[in-house]
Amino acid sequence: RWVFIGVALIGIAVAIHARIDDWKRGQR
């Protein structure tokens, strides 16, 4: 059960990180 939560959190973190990185590239 904890593994599922961990995977979900990691997936969200990766998505947010990728979106922020793409937003920074678009702004520059």
N, C-alpha and C positions, 0 to 999 in steps of 0.2 A: 504493500500500500504506500509506504514512504517512497518506494522507487518510482511509482507512478507520479507522485507529487513532484519529486525531484526532476523527472524528465519533463514534466509540464513547465516547471519554473525555468529550466534550462532553455526549453524551446522558446518561451516568451522572451527571455533575456536575449537570446540570439536574434530574434526577430526585431526587438527594440534596438539592439546594437547596430544591426544591419541598416535599419531605417534611419537612425541618427547619422551613421557614417554616410549614407547616400544623401541625406539632407545637407550635411556639411559640404559634400562635393558639389551639390547643386548650387549652394549659396556662393561658393568660391567661383 
